[in-house]
């Protein structure tokens, strides 16, 4: 409080913070919460503050190779509070879609790893890996040890016209030695071979974010991500506002060069932006200097 000209005390109103407008955070992982085995600087503290403020969190990922239990364990090891129910993967969104198409217990051909297998089982479906088991649909997702014969068999089934849901269409994923081909490369191969188009569950399609909200609720959600083509585009497709953070793959000098269909609602340097006044993203052709961290809150938001 500060005295006015007549000596009376005036109450200084606290500034509106971005997190004040939202009750649920949908959080991408790599580039937002962590970089592989290391937390993004400030992420642990920012998420703890969000929980202390009564906000619920859901960690949403296109990565279908890991189960929610594995992802939650990774987060806990980094010092971030998380339980498996707060993790929603593209594999789970794909399994939910297939469960809506098929009778309970239906055999689904698995061309993916443990993340897809567990998601199918939890959705009441039966993952199978041979043609002799007479599958009635195909689910694909990332699997580091996926045998080539499984890919061949998936292609055969797709040419026969079986329903197909792919966990995501990400062309690349980060490895310890640089970018590697992601599940999207396999999707393109199978699409070309079969003459079919996959139904994709992961971002930028809206199914994953809808699945996260179906599971964990939220009346005023905010999607937080580091990629325009998946996180921001997915939020727009789902009708959810988005915060683009510059702690991942999108560089600050790209700010202002985004096409209109990939415009985030807000932009910030990292998760610390949640606890600062909101900064609307500049429109196409905006000043690229807006991508620089502000002097008043380094590492938290970007200057208006």
N, C-alpha and C positions, 0 to 999 in steps of 0.2 A: 504494500500500500504506500501511497505517496500523498503529501498534503497538496491541496489545490491552492489557488491564490488567496483564499480566505481562511486558510489554515485547516480546512476540513480534510479528513482522510478519504481518498478515493481508492476503490478496489480495482487493481489492475487485473483484467481478465486474462486468463492463460490462453495462449494461442491454440487454435484448432489443430489437432494433430491428425495425420492420415489415418492412424489406427482407430481414431474416435468414430469414424464413419462406417466401420466394418466390424462384424461380430465373429467372422470365421475367415481364416487364412488358408488358402490352397497354395501349397508351396512346392514348386519344382525343387529338385535336389541338386544335381551336379551344376556347379556354377552359381548356385543361390545359397544353399546350406553348406555344401562342402565341395572341395576339389579332390576327388578320389579319397585318399586316407586322411585328409586334413580338413578341418572346418574352415569355412571362409572367415577371415578376421571379423570379429564382432557378431557373428551369427548366433553363437551360443547365448550371448548376453541379450541380443535383440529378441530372440524367441522366448527366453525366460521372462523378459519384461512383458511380452505379449500375453503369456499365460497368466502372469500376475495381474494383468489388467482384465482378466476374465475372458480372453479370446480363446476360441477353440481352434485347433490346427489339424489340417490333413496334409500329409506329404504325398504328392501325386507324381508318378513317374511313368514315362514311356518304357522304361527298362523292364522287360518281361522275363529277364533271366534270373532274377532273384525273387524269393518269396517275401511277403510282408514281414515275417519273423526275422529274416536275414537283414532286411533294410532297417527295421527297428533296432536290432542289435548293433548295427553299424552306427546309428545315430546316438544310441546310449553310450557307446564307446568313445564318441566324440564329446560327451558331456551334455547332450541334448536329450531332454525328457521326451520319450516316445514309447508307444505300445503298438503292437502289430495292427490293432484296429484303426489306428490313425494313419496307416499306410495304405494307399490304394494304387494298384498298378494297372498298366494297360492290359495285362493278362487277365486280371479280374473283370475289367470292362468287357473284354472279348468273351469271357466265359459267361457273363450275364447275358450278353446278346445271344449266344448260342443256346443258352437255357430257355430263352424266350421262344426260340424257333423249334426246339426239339423236345420230345418227351423225356421225363426224368429217367436216368439210367442209360440214355442213348450212348452208343459208341461213337466217339469223336477221334479221328486220326490226329495224333499228336506229332507235329513237326516243330518242336521247340524244346526248351529245357524244363527244369524243375518248376520255375515260376508259372509256366503255362499248365503243367501237369497238376500242380496243387490247386490252381484256380479252377480248373475244370472239375476236379473232385469236389471242391467246396460248393460248386454250383449244382451238384447232383448229377454230373455227367461222368461217363466212363472213358478215360483216355486209353487209346489203344495204339499200337505201333506196327501192326501188320495188316495187310490187305485181307488175310484169312479171317480176321475178326469182324469183317463186314461193317466198317465204319459208315456212318450216314452223314458225316460232315467233316470238315477239316479245320483245325486251329493251328496257326503258325505263330512263332515267336522266336526270340533270340535263344540260341542254345550253343554254347561254345564247343560242345562235343557232339553236335548233331551229325549223324552218319549220312553219307551221300545217298545211300539206298533209301533212307527215309524221305529225302527230298525227291528222289525219283518216284517213289510211291505216291507222294503228295501230288506230284504233277499228273500222274495217271488218274487219280481220283478227281482232280479238278477238271480234267478234260472230259470226265464222265458227267460233270455238272453238279457235283455235290456242293452244298452250301459251304462258304469259306469266310472265316473271319480272321484277319491278321491283327496281332496285338498293336503294331505300329508300322509306320513306313519310313522310319529314320534311316537315311542312307549311310550315316556315319555314327561312330561312338568313340569316346576317348579311350586310349590305351596308354600304358606306360611308355610307349615308343612312338606316340603320335596317333592320328586318327586311323581307325580301321573300318572296314565295311560293316554297316549295321544291318539289322533285319530288313530294312527297306530294299537293300540290294537283292536279297532273296525274293522278296515280294515282286520286284520288277522281273526277275528271272522267271518266276512261276506265272506271272501275268502274261509275259511274252510267249511262253511255251503253251499255255492253256488257252490263250485268247480270252481270258476272263479278267475281270477287275475285282480286286479284293475289297471286301468291306472292312474298313480300318477302324479300330476302336480307340487308338491312342490319339494324342494331340497331333495335328490341329483339329481333328474331328472332335465334336463335343461330347462323345460318349463317356470318355474318362472323367471329365469334370462333372457330368451329370451323375455318374456312378459314385463319385466322392461325396457329392451333396446328398444323394439318396442314402448313403450309409451313415454320414456324420452330421447332416443338417447344416443350418446356417441360413439366416434370413437376409443378411447383407454381406455376402462373401466377397473376397478380393483374391484374384489370382496373382501370384508373385512368381516371375520367371525371368530368365536371362536370354531367351531366344524369341525373336520376332515370329519366325515361321512356324513354331510349334506352340509356345506358351501364350504369346499375345494373340496369335491367330485363333488358337483354341478357345481362349477366353471370349473373344469376339463372337465366335460361332456359338458359344454357350450362353451368350448374353450377360457376361460377367465382367465387371471392370477389372483392369489389370495394372500392376506395377511392374515396369521393366527395370531390373537392376543391372548395373554395369560391372558386376563382379564376375561375370562369366564370359560368354562368347561374343556378346555385342559390345563393340568398342565405343568410347565416348565420341570419337570423331564421326561416327555414323549417325549421331543424333541430328534430326532435321532432314535426313535423306530417306526416311521411311516412306513407302507408298501409303496412300490413305487407308487401304484395307488392312494394313499392319500397324496402325497407330495404337500404342498403349494409352491408357487413361492417364497414368502418372509415370514419372521416371525418377530413379534415384541411384546413388552409387552402390548401395548394398542394402541389407535388411535394416540397417539403422534408419533408413528413410521412413519406416513405419512409425517412428516415434518423433517425427519432425513435421512441420506444416507441409501439406501436400503440394507437390510441384507438378502442374499439368505438363504433359509432353508437348513439345513444340510441333506444330503442324508440318506437313511436307514443305521443304525449302526453308525450315526454320534455322535459326542461328546455331551452327554446330558447337559454338562455345558453351551452349547450355548443357553440354555433356560433361563439362568440367566440374569436379566437386566444388561446392561453395566454400568460401573462406570461413564462413561462420560455423559450418558444421562439416569439417572434412570427413570424408568417408561415409557420410550419412545421406546426403541428398545432393541434388544438382541445383545450380543457381538459376533463378527464374529469368 
